[in-house]
Amino acid sequence: MTVSIDQKNCLCLSGEQYGQCCGRFHRGVADAATAEQLMRSRYSAFALLDADYLMRTWHPRTAPAELELDPGMEWRRLDILSMSGGGPLDTEGVVEFKAYYRHGSGRGVLHETSRFVRENRRWLYVDGDVHA
């Protein structure tokens, strides 16, 4: 018996099944209620090469004209380090995270502090500062 992706653990490591976690955001049946939820769903979208979702959740002011994702990039783990604001009643939020990846024979960590805004009851990614 094959298990569907919706029944597998979510890639964002929330402990929830993908269908009840990031999958509902990716399918467009729900919007992230917090900046952290949006951060996690965007991480999962990168892992799944879901450029459409990434563009839908990127603030139009800072979004690139197009987004090419590297199928050779294998995202392995997401650690949320800190959050400021970003709750259901906030209009701004900041999430600091580390995303661990493998690319070919190399491994690395993306350490970023990301900024989010909530407009028309939807959280959007604005930009981020990458740490060395």
N, CA, C and O atoms as CSV, one atom per row, in Angstrom:
chain,resi,resn,atom,element,x,y,z
A,1,MET,N,N,0.840,-1.184,0.000
A,1,MET,CA,C,0.000,0.000,0.000
A,1,MET,C,C,0.883,1.246,0.000
A,1,MET,O,O,1.769,1.381,0.845
A,2,THR,N,N,0.648,2.140,-0.931
A,2,THR,CA,C,1.420,3.364,-1.057
A,2,THR,C,C,0.772,4.460,-0.211
A,2,THR,O,O,-0.447,4.634,-0.218
A,3,VAL,N,N,1.610,5.187,0.511
A,3,VAL,CA,C,1.128,6.294,1.335
A,3,VAL,C,C,1.234,7.571,0.512
A,3,VAL,O,O,2.294,7.869,-0.039
A,4,SER,N,N,0.137,8.330,0.426
A,4,SER,CA,C,0.167,9.589,-0.337
A,4,SER,C,C,1.006,10.619,0.410
A,4,SER,O,O,1.228,10.503,1.616
A,5,ILE,N,N,1.469,11.626,-0.325
A,5,ILE,CA,C,2.268,12.688,0.300
A,5,ILE,C,C,1.488,13.367,1.418
A,5,ILE,O,O,2.076,13.795,2.411
A,6,ASP,N,N,0.145,13.471,1.264
A,6,ASP,CA,C,-0.669,14.125,2.293
A,6,ASP,C,C,-0.609,13.389,3.622
A,6,ASP,O,O,-0.813,13.999,4.671
A,7,GLN,N,N,-0.333,12.087,3.597
A,7,GLN,CA,C,-0.301,11.290,4.818
A,7,GLN,C,C,1.101,11.169,5.411
A,7,GLN,O,O,1.268,10.651,6.515
A,8,LYS,N,N,2.099,11.640,4.685
A,8,LYS,CA,C,3.474,11.589,5.186
A,8,LYS,C,C,3.718,12.777,6.105
A,8,LYS,O,O,2.999,13.774,6.045
A,9,ASN,N,N,4.740,12.668,6.959
A,9,ASN,CA,C,5.109,13.789,7.818
A,9,ASN,C,C,5.519,14.974,6.962
A,9,ASN,O,O,6.187,14.815,5.940
A,10,CYS,N,N,5.116,16.157,7.383
A,10,CYS,CA,C,5.410,17.364,6.622
A,10,CYS,C,C,6.912,17.626,6.588
A,10,CYS,O,O,7.629,17.365,7.553
A,11,LEU,N,N,7.362,18.141,5.463
A,11,LEU,CA,C,8.773,18.442,5.269
A,11,LEU,C,C,9.278,19.538,6.199
A,11,LEU,O,O,10.481,19.637,6.438
A,12,CYS,N,N,8.371,20.366,6.728
A,12,CYS,CA,C,8.785,21.469,7.603
A,12,CYS,C,C,9.104,20.985,9.018
A,12,CYS,O,O,9.534,21.766,9.867
A,13,LEU,N,N,8.889,19.694,9.263
A,13,LEU,CA,C,9.202,19.048,10.552
A,13,LEU,C,C,8.336,19.552,11.700
A,13,LEU,O,O,8.780,19.590,12.848
A,14,SER,N,N,7.110,19.934,11.393
A,14,SER,CA,C,6.170,20.382,12.425
A,14,SER,C,C,5.662,19.206,13.256
A,14,SER,O,O,5.178,19.393,14.372
A,15,GLY,N,N,5.773,17.993,12.708
A,15,GLY,CA,C,5.220,16.814,13.362
A,15,GLY,C,C,3.841,16.463,12.839
A,15,GLY,O,O,3.304,15.409,13.178
A,16,GLU,N,N,3.260,17.323,12.023
A,16,GLU,CA,C,1.938,17.096,11.429
A,16,GLU,C,C,2.092,16.390,10.082
A,16,GLU,O,O,3.176,16.366,9.497
A,17,GLN,N,N,0.989,15.816,9.603
A,17,GLN,CA,C,0.990,15.249,8.265
A,17,GLN,C,C,0.945,16.386,7.251
A,17,GLN,O,O,0.319,17.419,7.491
A,18,TYR,N,N,1.610,16.190,6.120
A,18,TYR,CA,C,1.711,17.227,5.094
A,18,TYR,C,C,0.339,17.788,4.699
A,18,TYR,O,O,0.188,19.002,4.565
A,19,GLY,N,N,-0.649,16.929,4.512
A,19,GLY,CA,C,-1.972,17.378,4.074
A,19,GLY,C,C,-2.642,18.328,5.055
A,19,GLY,O,O,-3.396,19.211,4.646
A,20,GLN,N,N,-2.369,18.153,6.359
A,20,GLN,CA,C,-2.957,19.004,7.391
A,20,GLN,C,C,-2.048,20.169,7.768
A,20,GLN,O,O,-2.441,21.056,8.526
A,21,CYS,N,N,-0.832,20.156,7.233
A,21,CYS,CA,C,0.142,21.205,7.564
A,21,CYS,C,C,0.353,22.070,6.321
A,21,CYS,O,O,-0.559,22.798,5.929
A,22,CYS,N,N,1.497,22.014,5.709
A,22,CYS,CA,C,1.819,22.872,4.566
A,22,CYS,C,C,1.017,22.547,3.317
A,22,CYS,O,O,0.805,23.427,2.483
A,23,GLY,N,N,0.568,21.316,3.164
A,23,GLY,CA,C,-0.172,20.920,1.972
A,23,GLY,C,C,-1.416,21.748,1.738
A,23,GLY,O,O,-1.727,22.091,0.598
A,24,ARG,N,N,-2.135,22.076,2.803
A,24,ARG,CA,C,-3.367,22.875,2.644
A,24,ARG,C,C,-3.058,24.288,2.160
A,24,ARG,O,O,-3.861,24.892,1.449
A,25,PHE,N,N,-1.901,24.815,2.542
A,25,PHE,CA,C,-1.496,26.142,2.063
A,25,PHE,C,C,-1.068,26.052,0.593
A,25,PHE,O,O,-1.432,26.899,-0.222
A,26,HIS,N,N,-0.292,25.015,0.271
A,26,HIS,CA,C,0.186,24.838,-1.106
A,26,HIS,C,C,-0.991,24.663,-2.064
A,26,HIS,O,O,-0.958,25.167,-3.187
A,27,ARG,N,N,-2.026,23.953,-1.628
A,27,ARG,CA,C,-3.199,23.728,-2.480
A,27,ARG,C,C,-4.100,24.962,-2.557
A,27,ARG,O,O,-4.979,25.025,-3.416
A,28,GLY,N,N,-3.896,25.943,-1.675
A,28,GLY,CA,C,-4.699,27.158,-1.700
A,28,GLY,C,C,-6.030,27.044,-0.978
A,28,GLY,O,O,-6.901,27.894,-1.166
A,29,VAL,N,N,-6.214,26.005,-0.149
A,29,VAL,CA,C,-7.473,25.854,0.579
A,29,VAL,C,C,-7.441,26.568,1.931
A,29,VAL,O,O,-8.464,26.680,2.605
A,30,ALA,N,N,-6.252,27.052,2.322
A,30,ALA,CA,C,-6.116,27.812,3.571
A,30,ALA,C,C,-4.925,28.755,3.412
A,30,ALA,O,O,-4.049,28.540,2.574
A,31,ASP,N,N,-4.913,29.800,4.233
A,31,ASP,CA,C,-3.774,30.719,4.286
A,31,ASP,C,C,-3.089,30.556,5.634
A,31,ASP,O,O,-3.737,30.259,6.638
A,32,ALA,N,N,-1.795,30.749,5.649
A,32,ALA,CA,C,-1.036,30.673,6.895
A,32,ALA,C,C,-1.563,31.718,7.876
A,32,ALA,O,O,-1.761,32.876,7.509
A,33,ALA,N,N,-1.787,31.309,9.114
A,33,ALA,CA,C,-2.306,32.219,10.137
A,33,ALA,C,C,-1.207,33.022,10.810
A,33,ALA,O,O,-1.480,34.049,11.431
A,34,THR,N,N,0.040,32.562,10.693
A,34,THR,CA,C,1.166,33.229,11.341
A,34,THR,C,C,2.343,33.305,10.368
A,34,THR,O,O,2.394,32.587,9.369
A,35,ALA,N,N,3.280,34.187,10.684
A,35,ALA,CA,C,4.497,34.296,9.876
A,35,ALA,C,C,5.283,32.986,9.939
A,35,ALA,O,O,5.879,32.579,8.943
A,36,GLU,N,N,5.292,32.326,11.092
A,36,GLU,CA,C,6.018,31.051,11.196
A,36,GLU,C,C,5.392,29.998,10.283
A,36,GLU,O,O,6.113,29.256,9.617
A,37,GLN,N,N,4.067,29.924,10.244
A,37,GLN,CA,C,3.417,28.971,9.351
A,37,GLN,C,C,3.793,29.256,7.901
A,37,GLN,O,O,4.047,28.334,7.125
A,38,LEU,N,N,3.826,30.537,7.539
A,38,LEU,CA,C,4.206,30.881,6.170
A,38,LEU,C,C,5.660,30.503,5.924
A,38,LEU,O,O,5.984,29.973,4.861
A,39,MET,N,N,6.544,30.765,6.888
A,39,MET,CA,C,7.953,30.393,6.747
A,39,MET,C,C,8.084,28.897,6.512
A,39,MET,O,O,8.801,28.467,5.607
A,40,ARG,N,N,7.388,28.096,7.332
A,40,ARG,CA,C,7.457,26.639,7.199
A,40,ARG,C,C,6.900,26.182,5.849
A,40,ARG,O,O,7.470,25.299,5.208
A,41,SER,N,N,5.793,26.780,5.421
A,41,SER,CA,C,5.192,26.362,4.153
A,41,SER,C,C,6.071,26.757,2.972
A,41,SER,O,O,6.105,26.052,1.964
A,42,ARG,N,N,6.773,27.865,3.085
A,42,ARG,CA,C,7.690,28.265,2.014
A,42,ARG,C,C,8.899,27.336,1.976
A,42,ARG,O,O,9.375,26.991,0.895
A,43,TYR,N,N,9.398,26.929,3.128
A,43,TYR,CA,C,10.487,25.951,3.163
A,43,TYR,C,C,10.041,24.665,2.456
A,43,TYR,O,O,10.763,24.135,1.612
A,44,SER,N,N,8.854,24.171,2.803
A,44,SER,CA,C,8.333,22.955,2.167
A,44,SER,C,C,8.163,23.151,0.668
A,44,SER,O,O,8.418,22.233,-0.111
A,45,ALA,N,N,7.735,24.342,0.258
A,45,ALA,CA,C,7.571,24.625,-1.168
A,45,ALA,C,C,8.920,24.594,-1.891
A,45,ALA,O,O,9.013,24.098,-3.015
A,46,PHE,N,N,9.958,25.120,-1.250
A,46,PHE,CA,C,11.295,25.017,-1.848
A,46,PHE,C,C,11.682,23.548,-2.000
A,46,PHE,O,O,12.201,23.148,-3.042
A,47,ALA,N,N,11.435,22.752,-0.975
A,47,ALA,CA,C,11.784,21.334,-1.015
A,47,ALA,C,C,11.017,20.589,-2.101
A,47,ALA,O,O,11.540,19.651,-2.704
A,48,LEU,N,N,9.779,21.006,-2.350
A,48,LEU,CA,C,8.925,20.351,-3.349
A,48,LEU,C,C,8.993,21.021,-4.727
A,48,LEU,O,O,8.281,20.622,-5.648
A,49,LEU,N,N,9.848,22.038,-4.864
A,49,LEU,CA,C,10.007,22.785,-6.117
A,49,LEU,C,C,8.699,23.430,-6.570
A,49,LEU,O,O,8.390,23.458,-7.761
A,50,ASP,N,N,7.934,23.949,-5.607
A,50,ASP,CA,C,6.644,24.579,-5.883
A,50,ASP,C,C,6.829,26.093,-6.066
A,50,ASP,O,O,6.508,26.877,-5.173
A,51,ALA,N,N,7.343,26.486,-7.216
A,51,ALA,CA,C,7.624,27.896,-7.493
A,51,ALA,C,C,6.349,28.739,-7.499
A,51,ALA,O,O,6.383,29.906,-7.109
A,52,ASP,N,N,5.223,28.165,-7.938
A,52,ASP,CA,C,3.964,28.920,-7.967
A,52,ASP,C,C,3.581,29.384,-6.567
A,52,ASP,O,O,3.212,30.543,-6.377
A,53,TYR,N,N,3.664,28.488,-5.587
A,53,TYR,CA,C,3.318,28.863,-4.216
A,53,TYR,C,C,4.284,29.929,-3.697
A,53,TYR,O,O,3.864,30.894,-3.058
A,54,LEU,N,N,5.564,29.754,-3.971
A,54,LEU,CA,C,6.550,30.726,-3.502
A,54,LEU,C,C,6.252,32.109,-4.066
A,54,LEU,O,O,6.346,33.104,-3.347
A,55,MET,N,N,5.897,32.179,-5.338
A,55,MET,CA,C,5.584,33.472,-5.944
A,55,MET,C,C,4.277,34.050,-5.389
A,55,MET,O,O,4.174,35.263,-5.208
A,56,ARG,N,N,3.282,33.204,-5.119
A,56,ARG,CA,C,1.999,33.670,-4.551
A,56,ARG,C,C,2.177,34.255,-3.156
A,56,ARG,O,O,1.406,35.123,-2.745
A,57,THR,N,N,3.191,33.786,-2.424
A,57,THR,CA,C,3.371,34.225,-1.036
A,57,THR,C,C,4.526,35.213,-0.884
A,57,THR,O,O,4.948,35.506,0.235
A,58,TRP,N,N,5.032,35.722,-1.988
A,58,TRP,CA,C,6.114,36.710,-1.986
A,58,TRP,C,C,5.487,38.069,-2.218
A,58,TRP,O,O,4.679,38.226,-3.133
A,59,HIS,N,N,5.840,39.048,-1.413
A,59,HIS,CA,C,5.275,40.387,-1.563
A,59,HIS,C,C,5.608,40.907,-2.957
A,59,HIS,O,O,6.761,40.834,-3.383
A,60,PRO,N,N,4.605,41.436,-3.679
A,60,PRO,CA,C,4.849,41.904,-5.053
A,60,PRO,C,C,5.930,42.975,-5.151
A,60,PRO,O,O,6.574,43.117,-6.190
A,61,ARG,N,N,6.125,43.719,-4.082
A,61,ARG,CA,C,7.137,44.786,-4.077
A,61,ARG,C,C,8.558,44.224,-4.156
A,61,ARG,O,O,9.452,44.888,-4.681
A,62,THR,N,N,8.778,43.012,-3.642
A,62,THR,CA,C,10.134,42.459,-3.577
A,62,THR,C,C,10.298,41.145,-4.342
A,62,THR,O,O,11.404,40.609,-4.414
A,63,ALA,N,N,9.221,40.628,-4.908
A,63,ALA,CA,C,9.289,39.338,-5.607
A,63,ALA,C,C,10.105,39.456,-6.889
A,63,ALA,O,O,10.047,40.478,-7.573
A,64,PRO,N,N,10.864,38.412,-7.214
A,64,PRO,CA,C,11.591,38.419,-8.495
A,64,PRO,C,C,10.608,38.259,-9.652
A,64,PRO,O,O,9.485,37.794,-9.458
A,65,ALA,N,N,11.025,38.639,-10.835
A,65,ALA,CA,C,10.167,38.511,-12.014
A,65,ALA,C,C,9.863,37.042,-12.298
A,65,ALA,O,O,8.762,36.700,-12.730
A,66,GLU,N,N,10.834,36.188,-12.055
A,66,GLU,CA,C,10.630,34.747,-12.202
A,66,GLU,C,C,11.515,34.029,-11.196
A,66,GLU,O,O,12.470,34.599,-10.668
A,67,LEU,N,N,11.186,32.787,-10.942
A,67,LEU,CA,C,11.900,32.015,-9.929
A,67,LEU,C,C,12.242,30.651,-10.509
A,67,LEU,O,O,11.358,29.877,-10.877
A,68,GLU,N,N,13.531,30.372,-10.586
A,68,GLU,CA,C,13.989,29.070,-11.063
A,68,GLU,C,C,14.531,28.307,-9.875
A,68,GLU,O,O,15.471,28.758,-9.221
A,69,LEU,N,N,13.945,27.152,-9.590
A,69,LEU,CA,C,14.397,26.335,-8.468
A,69,LEU,C,C,15.323,25.235,-8.975
A,69,LEU,O,O,15.125,24.695,-10.064
A,70,ASP,N,N,16.319,24.914,-8.185
A,70,ASP,CA,C,17.327,23.927,-8.553
A,70,ASP,C,C,16.882,22.538,-8.099
A,70,ASP,O,O,16.843,22.273,-6.898
A,71,PRO,N,N,16.546,21.645,-9.031
A,71,PRO,CA,C,16.110,20.303,-8.639
A,71,PRO,C,C,17.215,19.498,-7.944
A,71,PRO,O,O,16.932,18.485,-7.304
A,72,GLY,N,N,18.459,19.940,-8.066
A,72,GLY,CA,C,19.567,19.258,-7.387
A,72,GLY,C,C,19.705,19.642,-5.921
A,72,GLY,O,O,20.480,19.031,-5.186
A,73,MET,N,N,18.952,20.657,-5.494
A,73,MET,CA,C,19.010,21.108,-4.099
A,73,MET,C,C,18.078,20.236,-3.271
A,73,MET,O,O,16.878,20.174,-3.541
A,74,GLU,N,N,18.622,19.570,-2.272
A,74,GLU,CA,C,17.831,18.692,-1.411
A,74,GLU,C,C,17.765,19.304,-0.009
A,74,GLU,O,O,18.747,19.284,0.734
A,75,TRP,N,N,16.608,19.842,0.337
A,75,TRP,CA,C,16.427,20.461,1.651
A,75,TRP,C,C,16.176,19.367,2.669
A,75,TRP,O,O,15.301,18.524,2.472
A,76,ARG,N,N,16.943,19.371,3.767
A,76,ARG,CA,C,16.944,18.260,4.720
A,76,ARG,C,C,16.272,18.558,6.061
A,76,ARG,O,O,15.648,17.676,6.651
A,77,ARG,N,N,16.398,19.794,6.544
A,77,ARG,CA,C,15.880,20.098,7.881
A,77,ARG,C,C,15.695,21.599,8.039
A,77,ARG,O,O,16.457,22.400,7.497
A,78,LEU,N,N,14.657,21.964,8.801
A,78,LEU,CA,C,14.382,23.362,9.104
A,78,LEU,C,C,14.365,23.534,10.613
A,78,LEU,O,O,13.652,22.820,11.318
A,79,ASP,N,N,15.144,24.474,11.103
A,79,ASP,CA,C,15.136,24.839,12.525
A,79,ASP,C,C,14.709,26.289,12.642
A,79,ASP,O,O,15.362,27.175,12.091
A,80,ILE,N,N,13.612,26.543,13.359
A,80,ILE,CA,C,13.188,27.912,13.658
A,80,ILE,C,C,13.951,28.336,14.909
A,80,ILE,O,O,13.839,27.697,15.955
A,81,LEU,N,N,14.730,29.420,14.800
A,81,LEU,CA,C,15.571,29.867,15.912
A,81,LEU,C,C,14.888,30.911,16.782
A,81,LEU,O,O,15.013,30.880,18.006
A,82,SER,N,N,14.163,31.840,16.152
A,82,SER,CA,C,13.479,32.877,16.925
A,82,SER,C,C,12.397,33.514,16.070
A,82,SER,O,O,12.408,33.438,14.841
A,83,MET,N,N,11.453,34.153,16.777
A,83,MET,CA,C,10.358,34.861,16.106
A,83,MET,C,C,10.079,36.148,16.865
A,83,MET,O,O,10.239,36.221,18.083
A,84,SER,N,N,9.660,37.156,16.118
A,84,SER,CA,C,9.234,38.409,16.713
A,84,SER,C,C,7.984,38.839,15.963
A,84,SER,O,O,8.011,38.976,14.740
A,85,GLY,N,N,6.894,39.054,16.680
A,85,GLY,CA,C,5.635,39.378,16.019
A,85,GLY,C,C,5.187,38.191,15.184
A,85,GLY,O,O,5.524,37.045,15.481
A,86,GLY,N,N,4.433,38.474,14.149
A,86,GLY,CA,C,4.031,37.419,13.233
A,86,GLY,C,C,2.848,36.586,13.676
A,86,GLY,O,O,2.559,35.551,13.076
A,87,GLY,N,N,2.150,37.027,14.734
A,87,GLY,CA,C,0.996,36.286,15.222
A,87,GLY,C,C,-0.257,36.590,14.405
A,87,GLY,O,O,-0.228,37.429,13.505
A,88,PRO,N,N,-1.351,35.910,14.719
A,88,PRO,CA,C,-2.587,36.080,13.956
A,88,PRO,C,C,-3.140,37.514,13.957
A,88,PRO,O,O,-3.885,37.880,13.048
A,89,LEU,N,N,-2.791,38.318,14.948
A,89,LEU,CA,C,-3.302,39.688,15.021
A,89,LEU,C,C,-2.258,40.735,14.645
A,89,LEU,O,O,-2.556,41.929,14.636
A,90,ASP,N,N,-1.032,40.295,14.333
A,90,ASP,CA,C,0.046,41.218,13.968
A,90,ASP,C,C,-0.018,41.555,12.481
A,90,ASP,O,O,-0.674,40.863,11.702
A,91,THR,N,N,0.670,42.626,12.104
A,91,THR,CA,C,0.778,42.983,10.692
A,91,THR,C,C,2.206,42.814,10.183
A,91,THR,O,O,2.446,42.899,8.979
A,92,GLU,N,N,3.149,42.576,11.082
A,92,GLU,CA,C,4.535,42.344,10.712
A,92,GLU,C,C,5.096,41.227,11.560
A,92,GLU,O,O,4.651,40.999,12.685
A,93,GLY,N,N,6.076,40.533,11.013
A,93,GLY,CA,C,6.723,39.470,11.764
A,93,GLY,C,C,8.110,39.202,11.221
A,93,GLY,O,O,8.404,39.460,10.054
A,94,VAL,N,N,8.960,38.678,12.095
A,94,VAL,CA,C,10.326,38.318,11.736
A,94,VAL,C,C,10.564,36.895,12.235
A,94,VAL,O,O,10.248,36.561,13.377
A,95,VAL,N,N,11.126,36.066,11.361
A,95,VAL,CA,C,11.438,34.679,11.721
A,95,VAL,C,C,12.892,34.416,11.348
A,95,VAL,O,O,13.296,34.595,10.199
A,96,GLU,N,N,13.672,33.986,12.341
A,96,GLU,CA,C,15.058,33.581,12.086
A,96,GLU,C,C,15.090,32.065,12.020
A,96,GLU,O,O,14.522,31.388,12.878
A,97,PHE,N,N,15.750,31.533,11.007
A,97,PHE,CA,C,15.776,30.081,10.811
A,97,PHE,C,C,17.103,29.621,10.234
A,97,PHE,O,O,17.896,30.410,9.719
A,98,LYS,N,N,17.315,28.322,10.341
A,98,LYS,CA,C,18.406,27.648,9.644
A,98,LYS,C,C,17.779,26.524,8.834
A,98,LYS,O,O,17.013,25.714,9.357
A,99,ALA,N,N,18.114,26.487,7.551
A,99,ALA,CA,C,17.640,25.436,6.655
A,99,ALA,C,C,18.859,24.667,6.157
A,99,ALA,O,O,19.755,25.231,5.529
A,100,TYR,N,N,18.872,23.383,6.446
A,100,TYR,CA,C,20.006,22.530,6.102
A,100,TYR,C,C,19.738,21.857,4.759
A,100,TYR,O,O,18.629,21.393,4.491
A,101,TYR,N,N,20.778,21.811,3.915
A,101,TYR,CA,C,20.592,21.250,2.581
A,101,TYR,C,C,21.788,20.410,2.148
A,101,TYR,O,O,22.874,20.460,2.726
A,102,ARG,N,N,21.526,19.642,1.105
A,102,ARG,CA,C,22.551,18.876,0.422
A,102,ARG,C,C,22.439,19.219,-1.056
A,102,ARG,O,O,21.341,19.264,-1.611
A,103,HIS,N,N,23.570,19.458,-1.683
A,103,HIS,CA,C,23.583,19.738,-3.121
A,103,HIS,C,C,24.755,18.960,-3.704
A,103,HIS,O,O,25.915,19.297,-3.467
A,104,GLY,N,N,24.441,17.916,-4.467
A,104,GLY,CA,C,25.498,17.035,-4.958
A,104,GLY,C,C,26.188,16.383,-3.776
A,104,GLY,O,O,25.538,15.778,-2.924
A,105,SER,N,N,27.505,16.507,-3.727
A,105,SER,CA,C,28.236,15.929,-2.590
A,105,SER,C,C,28.445,16.944,-1.477
A,105,SER,O,O,29.019,16.614,-0.439
A,106,GLY,N,N,27.984,18.181,-1.682
A,106,GLY,CA,C,28.166,19.224,-0.674
A,106,GLY,C,C,26.968,19.359,0.247
A,106,GLY,O,O,25.841,19.006,-0.099
A,107,ARG,N,N,27.246,19.877,1.422
A,107,ARG,CA,C,26.205,20.154,2.408
A,107,ARG,C,C,26.361,21.588,2.866
A,107,ARG,O,O,27.451,22.156,2.803
A,108,GLY,N,N,25.262,22.171,3.331
A,108,GLY,CA,C,25.348,23.543,3.801
A,108,GLY,C,C,24.155,23.920,4.647
A,108,GLY,O,O,23.231,23.134,4.855
A,109,VAL,N,N,24.204,25.151,5.128
A,109,VAL,CA,C,23.139,25.692,5.958
A,109,VAL,C,C,22.829,27.102,5.479
A,109,VAL,O,O,23.727,27.930,5.326
A,110,LEU,N,N,21.553,27.366,5.244
A,110,LEU,CA,C,21.093,28.723,4.961
A,110,LEU,C,C,20.565,29.275,6.280
A,110,LEU,O,O,19.580,28.769,6.818
A,111,HIS,N,N,21.217,30.309,6.800
A,111,HIS,CA,C,20.805,30.955,8.049
A,111,HIS,C,C,20.286,32.338,7.674
A,111,HIS,O,O,21.042,33.191,7.210
A,112,GLU,N,N,18.987,32.551,7.882
A,112,GLU,CA,C,18.363,33.793,7.426
A,112,GLU,C,C,17.420,34.337,8.484
A,112,GLU,O,O,16.796,33.588,9.235
A,113,THR,N,N,17.333,35.654,8.522
A,113,THR,CA,C,16.294,36.346,9.281
A,113,THR,C,C,15.354,36.937,8.245
A,113,THR,O,O,15.724,37.844,7.500
A,114,SER,N,N,14.123,36.409,8.205
A,114,SER,CA,C,13.145,36.785,7.181
A,114,SER,C,C,12.104,37.741,7.740
A,114,SER,O,O,11.692,37.633,8.895
A,115,ARG,N,N,11.687,38.681,6.893
A,115,ARG,CA,C,10.649,39.642,7.268
A,115,ARG,C,C,9.359,39.317,6.509
A,115,ARG,O,O,9.375,38.983,5.325
A,116,PHE,N,N,8.251,39.427,7.232
A,116,PHE,CA,C,6.927,39.128,6.688
A,116,PHE,C,C,5.975,40.262,7.021
A,116,PHE,O,O,6.146,40.943,8.032
A,117,VAL,N,N,4.976,40.469,6.178
A,117,VAL,CA,C,3.899,41.417,6.462
A,117,VAL,C,C,2.571,40.707,6.207
A,117,VAL,O,O,2.481,39.772,5.411
A,118,ARG,N,N,1.548,41.182,6.910
A,118,ARG,CA,C,0.200,40.649,6.687
A,118,ARG,C,C,-0.625,41.755,6.045
A,118,ARG,O,O,-0.818,42.826,6.621
A,119,GLU,N,N,-1.103,41.472,4.844
A,119,GLU,CA,C,-1.940,42.421,4.101
A,119,GLU,C,C,-3.190,41.690,3.652
A,119,GLU,O,O,-3.119,40.564,3.158
A,120,ASN,N,N,-4.330,42.330,3.824
A,120,ASN,CA,C,-5.616,41.704,3.462
A,120,ASN,C,C,-5.743,40.312,4.077
A,120,ASN,O,O,-6.203,39.370,3.432
A,121,ARG,N,N,-5.327,40.205,5.333
A,121,ARG,CA,C,-5.418,38.967,6.130
A,121,ARG,C,C,-4.544,37.822,5.608
A,121,ARG,O,O,-4.748,36.669,5.986
A,122,ARG,N,N,-3.574,38.133,4.745
A,122,ARG,CA,C,-2.660,37.113,4.219
A,122,ARG,C,C,-1.219,37.489,4.543
A,122,ARG,O,O,-0.802,38.627,4.325
A,123,TRP,N,N,-0.460,36.523,5.066
A,123,TRP,CA,C,0.957,36.742,5.318
A,123,TRP,C,C,1.726,36.622,4.011
A,123,TRP,O,O,1.443,35.756,3.183
A,124,LEU,N,N,2.714,37.517,3.839
A,124,LEU,CA,C,3.574,37.517,2.659
A,124,LEU,C,C,5.029,37.649,3.094
A,124,LEU,O,O,5.347,38.367,4.042
A,125,TYR,N,N,5.897,36.949,2.387
A,125,TYR,CA,C,7.338,37.084,2.604
A,125,TYR,C,C,7.799,38.372,1.937
A,125,TYR,O,O,7.463,38.623,0.780
A,126,VAL,N,N,8.567,39.196,2.657
A,126,VAL,CA,C,9.068,40.450,2.094
A,126,VAL,C,C,10.510,40.266,1.638
A,126,VAL,O,O,10.812,40.377,0.450
A,127,ASP,N,N,11.403,39.982,2.595
A,127,ASP,CA,C,12.812,39.791,2.274
A,127,ASP,C,C,13.502,39.196,3.498
A,127,ASP,O,O,12.874,38.919,4.520
A,128,GLY,N,N,14.804,39.011,3.364
A,128,GLY,CA,C,15.538,38.436,4.476
A,128,GLY,C,C,17.006,38.800,4.433
A,128,GLY,O,O,17.554,39.140,3.384
A,129,ASP,N,N,17.631,38.721,5.596
A,129,ASP,CA,C,19.073,38.928,5.723
A,129,ASP,C,C,19.713,37.566,5.925
A,129,ASP,O,O,19.391,36.848,6.872
A,130,VAL,N,N,20.624,37.220,5.022
A,130,VAL,CA,C,21.338,35.949,5.132
A,130,VAL,C,C,22.566,36.178,6.006
A,130,VAL,O,O,23.334,37.116,5.796
A,131,HIS,N,N,22.731,35.289,6.997
A,131,HIS,CA,C,23.876,35.378,7.915
A,131,HIS,C,C,25.012,34.518,7.390
A,131,HIS,O,O,24.793,33.444,6.829
A,132,ALA,N,N,26.233,35.011,7.585
A,132,ALA,CA,C,27.416,34.267,7.128
A,132,ALA,C,C,27.603,32.983,7.918
A,132,ALA,O,O,28.548,32.236,7.666
